[in-house]
Amino acid sequence: MMAAKRRREIVEQVRKSGYAEARTLARDLGVDVSTIRRDLDLLGRSGLIQRTHGGALAMEGAEALDVPYEAKRRERLAEKRAIAEHAAQFVNDGESVILDSGSSTYALAQALRVHRDLTIATNDIRIAHYFAARGGVRLLMSGGQLIDSVFTLVGPATLSFLAGLHVDRSFLGADAIDPAGGVSNFNTVEVPVKQAMIAAADRAVLVADSSKFGRRALATVVAIDAFETIVTDGGLPPPERAAYGTRLVCVPSTGGDAGNAAPPT
């Protein structure tokens, strides 16, 4: 296959799926991984894809499905840790918490390690495994159907599980956040699950890094006023912060102005 045709195939696969691994592309196109990596580097510099560790993402605005966890977890680590450490302050010992699936909520799970007597409910297999290995919490794991590559359980069994819960707080992630469009998701199957997580909690908190803001994805989840607090990093430009009101907390990953940094009571 000629290089130009191969690169067109790469762009098409990335746009269709939202994310593609270099190894998978190499297998599908019958070339070495090193060749695909060079193609991805060139396509990234050309603005046709967004290069990531191990693969590529569709550019903003392209129709996409869920980005695999392995891609998400390597991105913006310092920011996610800062967000998680701040959000963990909202939780008191002895409380009950729902953790949505995702890399930001996984960071929050790690930040909650110092708390005692927590009840944790989740539909994220990695989060459940983390707490099962550490111990020290009452862990509730949903049933449901697995979404490939993102370690998330969804479907009627998940919704039934959440409908039977009442917790102090739920913490959700997001694919995209816009002041007018609200919180939205790349796929539709997670939407009712996220809505059920909010309904099951006295207070809902959104945790998402600043790259998710000012964007819209395919499926609307809820308006931003469904959340008592939205925690992000300091990378959100100050002119864009006002649209989210006093619920927005911007936490610096390395010094700087934290914005409204006091956790709610």
LUMKE-318906 format. One record per residue: residue in one letter; x, y, z of N, C-alpha, C in turn. Coordinates in steps of 0.02 Angstrom, whole numbers, padded with zeros to 5 digits, always signed. Layout:
// LUMKE-318906
aXYZXYZXYZ
...
This chain:
// LUMKE-318906
m+00042-00060+00000+00000+00000+00000+00044+00062+00000
m+00027+00109-00044+00065+00171-00048+00056+00211+00017
a+00107+00251+00034+00106+00288+00097+00046+00335+00101
a+00030+00369+00046-00026+00417+00048-00092+00382+00061
k-00102+00325+00029-00164+00288+00040-00167+00261+00111
r-00110+00237+00136-00108+00211+00204-00126+00265+00255
r-00101+00324+00244-00115+00379+00291-00188+00401+00287
r-00218+00397+00228-00290+00411+00223-00330+00359+00261
e-00308+00297+00257-00342+00243+00295-00335+00255+00370
i-00277+00278+00392-00266+00291+00463-00314+00345+00487
v-00317+00400+00450-00361+00456+00469-00433+00432+00472
e-00454+00392+00424-00523+00368+00422-00537+00323+00483
q-00491+00279+00500-00501+00235+00558-00505+00275+00623
v-00462+00324+00630-00462+00365+00691-00527+00404+00696
r-00550+00432+00641-00612+00471+00643-00672+00428+00658
k-00673+00367+00633-00729+00322+00644-00733+00299+00716
s-00676+00284+00746-00676+00254+00813-00662+00304+00869
g-00635+00363+00851-00618+00412+00901-00547+00403+00928
y-00522+00342+00926-00454+00327+00949-00430+00264+00914
a-00366+00261+00898-00337+00201+00869-00267+00191+00896
e-00251+00129+00915-00185+00112+00939-00139+00099+00880
a-00076+00117+00888-00027+00106+00835-00021+00032+00818
r-00021-00011+00869-00014-00082+00856-00072-00110+00816
t-00132-00086+00832-00191-00109+00795-00189-00085+00722
l-00170-00023+00712-00164+00003+00644-00112-00036+00605
a-00056-00051+00636-00003-00089+00602-00028-00158+00581
r-00065-00190+00624-00094-00256+00608-00144-00251+00551
d-00189-00202+00555-00241-00195+00505-00213-00176+00436
l-00160-00137+00436-00133-00111+00373-00073-00150+00348
g-00051-00199+00388+00002-00244+00365+00071-00213+00361
v+00087-00168+00408+00153-00136+00408+00181-00139+00479
d+00244-00120+00485+00276-00118+00551+00247-00062+00594
v+00250-00072+00659+00227-00020+00705+00268+00043+00697
s+00333+00036+00683+00375+00095+00674+00352+00137+00615
t+00327+00105+00562+00300+00141+00504+00238+00180+00524
i+00194+00147+00561+00133+00181+00584+00149+00240+00629
r+00198+00232+00672+00216+00287+00717+00240+00347+00678
r+00279+00335+00625+00301+00391+00584+00242+00423+00548
d+00195+00381+00524+00135+00408+00493+00095+00451+00543
l+00087+00426+00604+00049+00463+00654+00083+00529+00672
d+00148+00528+00676+00185+00590+00690+00173+00641+00635
l+00176+00619+00573+00165+00664+00516+00093+00690+00516
l+00045+00646+00526-00025+00665+00526-00041+00712+00584
g-00008+00701+00641-00017+00745+00698+00009+00815+00684
r+00067+00819+00653+00095+00884+00636+00052+00920+00584
s+00018+00881+00544-00025+00910+00492-00093+00931+00518
g-00108+00914+00581-00171+00933+00611-00230+00888+00593
l-00216+00830+00564-00269+00785+00544-00291+00738+00600
i-00247+00726+00648-00262+00686+00706-00228+00718+00767
q-00244+00693+00825-00209+00714+00886-00166+00657+00910
r-00101+00665+00907-00055+00611+00926-00057+00600+01001
t-00058+00538+01023-00054+00520+01094-00003+00466+01102
h+00014+00451+01165+00059+00396+01180+00027+00331+01157
g+00057+00298+01108+00033+00233+01086-00019+00234+01032
g-00040+00294+01009-00093+00295+00958-00112+00365+00938
a-00176+00375+00922-00199+00440+00900-00273+00448+00916
l-00292+00511+00929-00362+00530+00941-00388+00569+00881
a-00454+00565+00871-00486+00608+00822-00480+00680+00844
m-00475+00725+00798-00471+00796+00814-00538+00819+00842
e-00537+00873+00880-00597+00901+00909-00648+00917+00855
g-00710+00898+00868-00762+00910+00819-00777+00850+00776
a-00730+00801+00774-00743+00740+00735-00789+00695+00775
e-00831+00658+00740-00876+00611+00774-00834+00556+00804
a-00845+00540+00868-00801+00493+00902-00839+00450+00951
l-00808+00393+00967-00833+00349+01020-00788+00359+01081
d-00797+00317+01132-00757+00324+01192-00682+00314+01178
v-00641+00355+01210-00569+00348+01207-00548+00295+01257
p-00509+00245+01237-00490+00192+01283-00453+00219+01345
y-00462+00184+01400-00432+00205+01463-00357+00210+01458
e-00325+00165+01421-00252+00166+01416-00227+00230+01385
a-00268+00261+01342-00249+00326+01314-00262+00381+01365
k-00319+00379+01398-00337+00432+01445-00289+00436+01504
r-00269+00379+01530-00235+00379+01595-00165+00409+01591
r-00137+00414+01531-00070+00443+01524-00071+00518+01512
e-00130+00545+01501-00135+00616+01484-00147+00659+01545
r-00112+00716+01551-00125+00768+01600-00126+00740+01671
l-00074+00702+01687-00072+00667+01752-00068+00715+01811
a-00025+00766+01805-00018+00814+01861-00083+00850+01874
e-00118+00868+01821-00182+00903+01828-00233+00859+01862
k-00237+00796+01842-00286+00751+01871-00271+00737+01945
r-00207+00732+01962-00190+00722+02032-00210+00782+02074
a-00197+00843+02047-00216+00903+02084-00291+00908+02093
i-00329+00894+02041-00402+00894+02045-00425+00843+02096
a-00397+00784+02094-00417+00730+02140-00402+00748+02212
e-00343+00775+02225-00325+00792+02294-00373+00845+02322
h-00392+00892+02280-00439+00943+02304-00509+00913+02315
a-00532+00874+02266-00599+00844+02272-00605+00797+02331
a-00550+00765+02350-00551+00719+02407-00566+00755+02472
q-00553+00820+02474-00567+00859+02535-00642+00867+02547
f-00682+00855+02496-00755+00862+02504-00784+00803+02543
v-00746+00749+02548-00771+00687+02577-00749+00682+02650
n-00797+00666+02694-00783+00656+02764-00779+00582+02780
d-00740+00564+02830-00738+00495+02852-00808+00469+02866
g-00821+00408+02847-00886+00377+02861-00939+00390+02809
e-00924+00430+02757-00975+00446+02707-00980+00392+02653
s-01033+00397+02614-01043+00353+02557-01035+00393+02493
v-01002+00361+02444-00981+00397+02384-00992+00352+02322
i-01016+00382+02268-01017+00349+02203-00960+00378+02161
l-00920+00335+02131-00868+00356+02085-00884+00333+02015
d-00892+00380+01970-00903+00366+01899-00840+00333+01870
s-00847+00305+01812-00790+00275+01778-00747+00329+01745
g-00681+00319+01746-00638+00366+01711-00571+00375+01745
s-00525+00408+01709-00458+00417+01736-00456+00470+01791
s-00498+00522+01786-00500+00573+01839-00530+00544+01904
t-00581+00504+01897-00611+00473+01957-00566+00419+01985
y-00526+00387+01943-00476+00340+01969-00424+00376+02011
a-00403+00435+01987-00357+00476+02027-00389+00495+02094
l-00454+00509+02092-00489+00525+02154-00491+00465+02201
a-00502+00406+02174-00501+00345+02215-00435+00340+02252
q-00381+00354+02218-00315+00351+02250-00309+00405+02304
a-00337+00463+02291-00332+00518+02339-00374+00505+02402
l-00423+00462+02397-00466+00445+02454-00434+00393+02501
r-00373+00373+02486-00341+00319+02525-00332+00336+02599
v-00330+00401+02615-00318+00421+02685-00383+00424+02725
h-00440+00417+02692-00504+00420+02727-00521+00353+02759
r-00564+00357+02809-00584+00296+02845-00658+00284+02841
d-00675+00220+02843-00746+00198+02848-00789+00223+02791
l-00760+00227+02731-00799+00248+02674-00838+00190+02644
t-00895+00206+02615-00931+00159+02571-00923+00185+02500
i-00895+00145+02457-00881+00165+02388-00922+00122+02340
a-00961+00154+02297-00998+00119+02245-00971+00142+02177
t-00961+00096+02131-00934+00114+02066-00954+00064+02012
n-00951+00087+01950-00960+00043+01892-00895+00037+01853
d-00839+00058+01884-00774+00056+01853-00734-00003+01880
i-00715-00049+01837-00680-00109+01858-00612-00093+01888
r-00577-00044+01861-00511-00026+01888-00517+00005+01957
i-00566+00048+01966-00576+00077+02032-00594+00024+02083
a-00639-00022+02064-00658-00076+02109-00597-00119+02126
h-00555-00134+02078-00495-00174+02091-00448-00138+02138
y-00441-00072+02129-00397-00033+02172-00419-00038+02245
f-00484-00028+02258-00508-00031+02327-00509-00102+02353
a-00523-00151+02311-00522-00221+02333-00452-00241+02355
a-00401-00217+02319-00332-00234+02337-00309-00199+02400
r-00331-00136+02409-00310-00097+02468-00348-00116+02531
g-00414-00130+02522-00456-00143+02580-00472-00078+02617
g-00505-00085+02674-00520-00027+02716-00582+00012+02698
v-00619-00010+02646-00682+00023+02628-00735-00031+02619
r-00797-00009+02623-00853-00052+02603-00864-00040+02529
l-00850-00090+02488-00851-00082+02416-00914-00113+02386
l-00949-00073+02345-01008-00096+02309-00993-00089+02235
m-00999-00145+02199-00983-00146+02128-01046-00162+02088
s-01059-00121+02038-01119-00132+01997-01110-00193+01952
g-01166-00220+01930-01164-00267+01875-01168-00229+01810
g-01178-00264+01755-01187-00231+01691-01144-00259+01636
q-01150-00229+01578-01113-00249+01519-01050-00207+01513
l-00994-00239+01498-00930-00204+01492-00924-00167+01426
i-00905-00103+01429-00885-00066+01369-00812-00082+01356
d-00797-00111+01299-00729-00131+01284-00681-00073+01291
s-00624-00087+01322-00565-00044+01327-00571+00013+01377
v-00630+00026+01405-00636+00080+01453-00655+00056+01524
f-00661-00010+01533-00671-00039+01600-00733-00013+01635
t-00785+00001+01595-00847+00030+01620-00904-00019+01611
l-00946-00025+01663-01006-00067+01660-01067-00023+01651
v-01110-00042+01604-01170-00004+01589-01228-00052+01577
g-01288-00023+01568-01346-00063+01550-01397-00068+01607
p-01450-00108+01597-01504-00113+01646-01480-00135+01716
a-01433-00181+01719-01409-00203+01785-01374-00147+01822
t-01337-00106+01786-01304-00048+01817-01354+00002+01843
l-01405+00016+01803-01457+00063+01822-01497+00038+01883
s-01511-00027+01884-01547-00056+01941-01506-00050+02004
f-01442-00062+01999-01396-00056+02056-01397+00016+02083
l-01392+00065+02039-01390+00135+02061-01457+00158+02089
a-01511+00132+02061-01578+00152+02085-01589+00132+02157
g-01554+00082+02181-01561+00059+02250-01515+00093+02299
l-01478+00144+02277-01430+00177+02320-01452+00248+02339
h-01429+00269+02397-01432+00339+02418-01367+00355+02452
v-01327+00400+02423-01260+00414+02448-01253+00488+02464
d-01199+00503+02500-01185+00573+02517-01163+00614+02456
r-01118+00584+02417-01092+00621+02359-01078+00574+02301
s-01087+00600+02241-01065+00565+02181-01014+00609+02146
f-00964+00577+02117-00911+00612+02080-00912+00585+02009
l-00922+00630+01961-00927+00610+01891-00872+00641+01850
g-00852+00606+01797-00808+00634+01747-00849+00656+01687
a-00815+00682+01635-00850+00706+01576-00805+00702+01515
d-00835+00692+01457-00798+00695+01394-00795+00767+01369
a-00847+00806+01382-00849+00875+01358-00894+00916+01403
i-00876+00980+01412-00913+01025+01456-00919+01093+01422
d-00979+01119+01420-00993+01183+01389-01044+01220+01431
p-01036+01284+01443-01083+01319+01488-01155+01317+01463
a-01165+01319+01397-01233+01316+01370-01255+01245+01356
g-01210+01205+01329-01226+01136+01310-01225+01087+01367
g-01196+01107+01424-01192+01062+01482-01138+01010+01475
v-01146+00956+01511-01098+00900+01510-01122+00851+01457
s-01076+00829+01414-01095+00782+01362-01044+00727+01356
n-01064+00674+01320-01025+00613+01317-01017+00589+01245
f-00963+00554+01231-00952+00528+01163-01002+00474+01144
n-01025+00435+01193-01074+00383+01178-01139+00395+01215
t-01190+00360+01195-01256+00368+01227-01268+00319+01283
v-01232+00263+01285-01248+00210+01333-01232+00230+01405
e-01184+00276+01414-01166+00297+01481-01211+00352+01509
v-01249+00384+01465-01289+00442+01486-01338+00424+01543
p-01380+00373+01536-01426+00358+01591-01390+00336+01655
v-01332+00306+01648-01293+00286+01707-01269+00347+01745
k-01242+00396+01709-01219+00457+01742-01277+00495+01773
q-01333+00497+01739-01392+00531+01768-01415+00496+01831
a-01412+00429+01832-01432+00391+01891-01383+00403+01949
m-01320+00412+01934-01271+00427+01986-01286+00494+02020
i-01305+00543+01980-01323+00608+02008-01386+00603+02050
a-01436+00566+02025-01499+00559+02061-01491+00523+02128
a-01442+00479+02133-01432+00439+02193-01396+00477+02249
a-01371+00536+02235-01328+00572+02283-01360+00635+02309
d-01345+00652+02371-01366+00717+02398-01330+00774+02362
r-01267+00763+02344-01228+00815+02311-01187+00782+02256
a-01183+00815+02198-01144+00789+02142-01087+00837+02126
v-01029+00809+02112-00968+00847+02097-00941+00823+02030
l-00923+00869+01988-00892+00853+01923-00817+00863+01928
v-00778+00813+01908-00705+00818+01908-00681+00807+01836
a-00648+00857+01808-00626+00852+01738-00570+00902+01725
d-00520+00881+01687-00465+00927+01672-00488+00979+01621
s-00449+01032+01616-00470+01090+01578-00476+01078+01503
s-00446+01024+01477-00451+01009+01406-00522+00990+01386
k-00565+00973+01434-00634+00952+01419-00681+01011+01412
f-00659+01071+01430-00704+01129+01432-00708+01164+01364
g-00767+01196+01353-00778+01230+01291-00789+01183+01232
r-00811+01123+01247-00822+01072+01196-00890+01040+01204
r-00915+01010+01150-00977+00972+01153-00966+00905+01120
a-00994+00853+01150-00991+00786+01121-01062+00766+01099
l-01068+00705+01075-01130+00683+01043-01191+00685+01089
a-01184+00657+01149-01243+00644+01192-01242+00688+01254
t-01294+00729+01262-01299+00771+01322-01316+00730+01383
v-01281+00743+01437-01293+00708+01501-01338+00751+01545
v-01314+00808+01567-01352+00854+01610-01326+00925+01599
a-01364+00973+01623-01341+01043+01625-01289+01050+01681
i-01248+01101+01676-01195+01109+01726-01223+01124+01795
d-01285+01150+01800-01313+01165+01866-01335+01102+01903
a-01327+01043+01873-01340+00980+01908-01285+00966+01960
f-01229+01003+01955-01173+00991+02000-01166+01047+02050
e-01156+01028+02112-01143+01078+02164-01076+01111+02152
t-01027+01071+02129-00959+01095+02119-00930+01064+02056
i-00890+01103+02020-00852+01078+01963-00779+01092+01978
v-00738+01040+01979-00667+01047+01995-00626+01033+01933
t-00585+01082+01915-00539+01074+01858-00471+01102+01877
d-00425+01102+01829-00358+01128+01842-00353+01201+01821
g-00296+01230+01834-00286+01301+01820-00276+01317+01747
g-00279+01266+01704-00270+01279+01632-00329+01309+01597
l-00387+01312+01631-00445+01344+01601-00434+01419+01600
p-00434+01451+01541-00419+01523+01538-00467+01564+01581
p-00442+01612+01619-00486+01653+01662-00546+01683+01627
p-00542+01706+01565-00603+01735+01533-00659+01683+01525
e-00642+01619+01523-00693+01568+01513-00724+01544+01579
r-00695+01561+01634-00718+01534+01698-00784+01563+01721
a-00797+01626+01707-00856+01660+01733-00920+01626+01712
a-00921+01595+01653-00982+01564+01627-01006+01506+01671
y-00961+01478+01711-00979+01421+01753-00999+01442+01824
g-00994+01506+01839-01017+01531+01903-00974+01512+01962
t-01002+01520+02021-00964+01508+02082-00954+01434+02097
r-00988+01390+02060-00978+01318+02070-00910+01294+02045
l-00877+01334+02004-00814+01314+01973-00755+01324+02021
v-00714+01273+02028-00652+01277+02066-00595+01259+02020
c-00546+01304+02013-00487+01292+01971-00427+01281+02017
v-00398+01222+02012-00343+01202+02057-00279+01199+02017
p-00227+01236+02037-00164+01233+02000-00129+01167+02013
s-00096+01140+01962-00057+01079+01971+00013+01094+01997
t+00039+01155+01981+00105+01175+02005+00104+01249+02022
g+00078+01265+02082+00077+01334+02105+00026+01376+02067
g+00023+01440+02081-00022+01485+02046-00087+01495+02083
d-00132+01530+02050-00196+01549+02080-00244+01492+02078
a-00271+01473+02134-00318+01416+02138-00389+01436+02126
g-00403+01500+02119-00472+01521+02109-00511+01509+02173
n-00574+01484+02167-00615+01470+02225-00596+01401+02252
a-00549+01399+02297-00519+01335+02316-00546+01304+02380
a-00591+01337+02415-00615+01309+02478-00669+01256+02464
p-00661+01195+02493-00712+01143+02482-00777+01161+02517
p-00833+01139+02489-00898+01154+02521-00906+01115+02585
t-00950+01139+02628-00963+01104+02691-01015+01050+02680
